[in-house]
Amino acid sequence: MACVAALSACGGGEATRSTPPVATGPAPAIVADAAANPPVGSRLPTLDTDICKAGELQWLVGRSRTEIPVPVDVINRRVACTTCPVTEDYSPYRLNIFYDQQTGLVTEVRCG
């Protein structure tokens, strides 16, 4: 009971709540600068770039996999059937050439 009397004596019995101020106006320069210049490790290539040069081999789609040219840089090229297991890591520098296992025809050429 003493607590109730003490509380009602301090503020008239009602607790007052203060709302935090809402920021208005332009964003701080630090945030704007971070958006314009992301850290080096977070920069990903844009989707419209063809880093792996998949565009140069689009002519393979619909042709036999035996027509796939022998690569100079075998590290950044993967040839696999569409139902074969492959790693799911993404590398914009890797050229993927997928073919249908039954027909042997190339179905897709893309980066990744």
Order of alpha helices (4+ residues) and beta strands (2+ residues): alpha-alpha-beta-beta-beta
